[in-house]
């Protein structure tokens, strides 16, 4: 019974902070070819924030995005969303318990999103954007204890939801 209650609350808190508007603009994209020959896109940001602020606090410093989207990752991310996130977050702009996910990948860097979902407590304690979002959203997202792979899959699902190809 405790786990059933905990997971939705955790999902609400994580994505409440992730989904609120940050004001960060993605301005520069570079394309690379991975060693296996697949095309990838690495997104960097150039704005008034320091790298640490726009990327959040955690181990993710440079996230390489797939181009095109990795459909297996999207499917895995959807399964995680359905299990842990969907009870609190809609895929539209509409707020449920937490804010909607629409355009979250336009407002946040991939590194920030992954650092937030894997390092929620520290981000809420130390990251200015996370603190600001908490004040706006009024819901503290609990730590979902996601593995790095789960966080990356959720990011890919968010990108798909936002119309990335």
Secondary structure, 3 states (H helix, E strand, C coil): CHHHHHHHHHHHHHHHHHHCCCCCCCCEEEEEECCCCCEEEEEECCCCCCHHHHHCCCCCCCCEEECCCCHHHHHHHHHHHHHHHCCCECCCCCECCCCCCCCHHHHCCHHHHHHHHHCHHHHHHHCHHHHHHHHHHCCCCCCCCCCHHHHHHHHHHHHHHCCCC
